[in-house]
Amino acid sequence: MAAKILVVEDDRDMAEAIRLTLENSGYQVVNAYNPDEAWQKVNAEKPDLILLDIMMPTGTEGFQFVWKLRSPQTDESIRNVPIIVLTSLHSTTELRLYPDQYDASYGPGEFLPVQEFLDKPVEPAKLIETVGRVLRQKQ
C-alpha cells in the first residue's frame, strides 16, 4: 500500500504541483490549504508523512501546527508523524531554520521537531528523494 502524504500548503498552485509530483511517484496525497484543515485531515487521514509550509496567510502558522502536533496532549497515533518543512522563508528573511555553509549551529529536529527542511521551490527529484528517505527512517 502506498504511503499517504498530507501536503499543507496555502498556495494552491504549489500544492497541486507537489501533489502531481508525489502521485507520479506512487504516493497517495491529501491536500490541506490552512492549519485548521490540516488538523482535521491529519486526524481523519492518519498520514504517513506531512509536507508543511511554514508561512501561511496570517503568518507563521506552520510553527504552531508543528508544536500542536508534537504536544503530549495529542493522540499518539499522529504525534510522531514525520514532518518535512517546505519553506521560502530563507529567500525572504535572514532567519535560518537549519544549518548551511554559514551556520552549523543546529540541525533538523533541534530547533523545530521535524525531520527535514526543504527550500521552495524544490526540485521534484529532491522532493522525492527526501520523502523516500524520511519514510524509510520511520520504518
C-alpha positions as CSV (number, residue, x, y, z in Angstrom):
1,M,0.0,0.0,0.0
2,A,1.3,3.4,-1.0
3,A,2.4,5.8,1.8
4,K,-0.1,8.6,2.4
5,I,1.3,12.2,2.5
6,L,-0.6,15.2,3.8
7,V,0.6,18.4,1.9
8,V,-0.2,21.5,3.9
9,E,0.3,24.4,1.5
10,D,-1.8,27.6,1.2
11,D,-0.6,28.3,-2.4
12,R,-3.0,26.1,-4.4
13,D,-0.8,26.0,-7.5
14,M,2.2,24.9,-5.4
15,A,0.1,22.3,-3.6
16,E,-1.1,20.9,-6.9
17,A,2.5,20.7,-8.3
18,I,3.6,18.9,-5.2
19,R,0.6,16.5,-5.4
20,L,1.3,15.6,-9.0
21,T,5.0,15.0,-8.3
22,L,4.2,12.7,-5.4
23,E,1.4,10.9,-7.1
24,N,3.6,10.3,-10.2
25,S,6.0,8.5,-7.8
26,G,3.3,6.3,-6.4
27,Y,2.3,8.1,-3.2
28,Q,-1.3,8.8,-2.0
29,V,-1.7,12.6,-1.5
30,V,-4.1,14.6,0.6
31,N,-4.0,18.4,0.4
32,A,-4.9,20.9,3.1
33,Y,-4.7,24.7,2.5
34,N,-4.6,26.0,6.0
35,P,-3.7,24.7,9.5
36,D,-7.3,24.1,10.6
37,E,-8.0,22.0,7.6
38,A,-4.6,20.2,8.1
39,W,-5.5,19.4,11.7
40,Q,-8.8,17.9,10.6
41,K,-7.1,15.9,7.9
42,V,-4.2,14.6,10.0
43,N,-6.8,13.2,12.5
44,A,-9.1,11.8,9.8
45,E,-6.5,10.5,7.3
46,K,-3.6,9.4,9.6
47,P,-0.9,10.3,7.0
48,D,2.5,8.6,7.0
49,L,4.2,11.9,6.4
50,I,3.4,15.6,6.4
51,L,4.9,18.2,4.0
52,L,4.3,21.5,5.7
53,D,4.6,25.1,4.6
54,I,5.6,27.4,7.4
55,M,4.4,30.8,6.1
56,M,0.7,30.8,5.5
57,P,-1.8,33.7,5.1
58,T,-1.7,35.2,8.6
59,G,1.9,34.4,9.4
60,T,3.9,31.5,10.7
61,E,1.1,29.1,11.4
62,G,3.3,26.2,10.4
63,F,5.3,26.6,13.6
64,Q,2.2,26.4,15.7
65,F,1.0,23.4,13.8
66,V,4.2,21.5,14.5
67,W,4.1,22.3,18.2
68,K,0.4,21.3,18.4
69,L,1.1,18.0,16.6
70,R,4.1,17.2,18.8
71,S,2.2,18.1,22.1
72,P,2.0,15.3,24.7
73,Q,-1.8,16.0,24.7
74,T,-2.0,15.0,21.0
75,D,-3.1,11.4,20.3
76,E,-0.1,9.1,20.0
77,S,-1.3,7.8,16.6
78,I,-0.5,11.2,15.0
79,R,2.0,12.8,17.4
80,N,5.1,11.2,15.8
81,V,4.1,11.6,12.1
82,P,7.3,12.7,10.3
83,I,7.3,16.3,9.0
84,I,9.2,17.8,6.2
85,V,9.0,21.6,6.2
86,L,8.8,23.3,2.8
87,T,9.6,27.0,3.1
88,S,10.6,30.0,1.1
89,L,11.4,31.8,4.4
90,H,15.1,31.7,3.6
91,S,14.7,33.7,0.4
92,T,12.6,36.4,2.1
93,T,14.3,36.8,5.5
94,E,17.6,36.4,7.4
95,L,16.0,33.7,9.6
96,R,17.5,30.2,9.1
97,L,15.8,27.1,10.1
98,Y,18.7,24.8,9.6
99,P,22.4,25.0,9.1
100,D,24.0,25.9,5.8
101,Q,27.6,26.6,4.9
102,Y,27.5,29.8,7.1
103,D,25.8,28.4,10.3
104,A,26.3,24.9,11.5
105,S,24.8,25.5,15.0
106,Y,21.8,23.2,14.8
107,G,20.1,20.7,12.5
108,P,16.6,19.4,11.8
109,G,14.9,18.5,15.0
110,E,17.0,20.7,17.2
111,F,15.2,24.0,16.5
112,L,11.8,22.6,15.5
113,P,10.8,18.9,16.0
114,V,10.7,18.0,12.3
115,Q,12.7,15.5,10.2
116,E,13.8,17.7,7.3
117,F,13.7,21.2,5.8
118,L,13.5,21.9,2.1
119,D,13.6,25.3,0.4
120,K,10.9,26.2,-2.1
121,P,10.8,25.9,-5.0
122,V,12.1,22.4,-4.5
123,E,13.3,20.3,-7.4
124,P,11.0,17.3,-8.0
125,A,13.8,14.8,-7.7
126,K,15.0,16.4,-4.4
127,L,11.4,16.2,-3.0
128,I,11.0,12.5,-4.0
129,E,14.4,11.6,-2.6
130,T,13.8,13.4,0.7
131,V,10.3,12.0,1.1
132,G,11.6,8.5,0.4
133,R,14.5,8.8,2.9
134,V,12.2,10.2,5.7
135,L,9.7,7.4,5.2
136,R,12.4,4.7,5.2
137,Q,13.7,6.2,8.5
138,K,10.2,5.9,10.0
139,Q,10.1,2.1,9.5
